[in-house]
C-alpha cells in the first residue's frame, strides 16, 4: 500500500499557525501555512460527543450530535488540505487504488488531539475512513531516533499474549479474545509464529519472570483495561494481582520493562485509553514509540 505523509507542525512560540505539508509516494510535495485548524478544546468537545452517541447511533436525540461531528470532519478536511494539498489528495482519492495517509504529529502540539478519523470530504460528504471505492487507512505516526533490531528473517517469531480476565465488575472475555487471536493467524506456518499465552492471573511478577527467563519474544499482545489521566497526561495499564483483581501499572514502569527485552519489536495494545491523544500519544503508546517499538 502506498502512503501519503501528512506532517503538522505547530508554532514553537505557541501561536495559532501551523505548517502543513503533504508528500506523495512518488515524491511530490506541497506546503501551506494555516491558522484555522481546530484547537484542543474543540477536539475534546467532539471526542466527548462521540462517546455519547456510540451506544445508540439511531436515537432521535443523537441527530444534532451526529451533525456536529460531521461538520467537524468537513472543517478539519478544509483546514488540513488547503489549495494545492487538496488537489494532490484528490488525485489519490479518485484514482481507485487503496492508499494510506500517515500523519506525523510529533510536533503538532495541541492538534495531536484531533480525531483525524473524522476527516470528511466537504463536497461528497464522505468520511475518508469509510470509503468503499478505495480504502483509506489513517495512521498516526510518532518519529523516534531509536531503532530496535529487526525480527529474525529465519526461524520462529514468538508472540507473548497477555489477556487478564479480572475478577468482579471489570471481568473481560479473555477466552474469546484468545480464540480470535488463534483464528486470525491460520495462514501462517506454525513454524513461523508461535503464540505463548501467559497463564492467568497475569501478574507483574509473572510477566517480569517470563521476560527474564523464557526464550526471546518478538511480539507482545495485550488485551485488557487501561486508563489515562488528563491532568498529568500519563497512562496506566491494568494487569492482575494474585486474586485476579485489576492491578494498575504505571506506563513508565511497564515501558522500562519491555525496553529491557531487546528482541521485542512490536507491541499490540487492545485497550481503551491506551493510545488516547494528548501531546502526541498518551501513556504507554507514546512511551513505546519513543523507545523504537
Secondary structure as UniProt FT lines:
FT   STRAND          2..10
FT   TURN            12..13
FT   STRAND          18..23
FT   TURN            25..26
FT   STRAND          29..34
FT   HELIX           40..53
FT   TURN            57..58
FT   HELIX           60..62
FT   HELIX           63..80
FT   HELIX           83..93
FT   STRAND          99..107
FT   HELIX           109..113
FT   HELIX           116..118
FT   TURN            122..124
FT   HELIX           128..130
FT   STRAND          136..141
FT   STRAND          157..162
FT   HELIX           168..170
FT   HELIX           174..184
FT   TURN            185..187
FT   TURN            190..192
FT   STRAND          193..197
FT   HELIX           204..213
FT   STRAND          219..223
FT   STRAND          226..229
FT   TURN            230..233
FT   STRAND          234..240
FT   TURN            242..243
FT   STRAND          246..250
FT   HELIX           251..259
FT   TURN            262..263
FT   STRAND          266..270
FT   TURN            272..275
FT   HELIX           283..290
FT   TURN            291..292
//
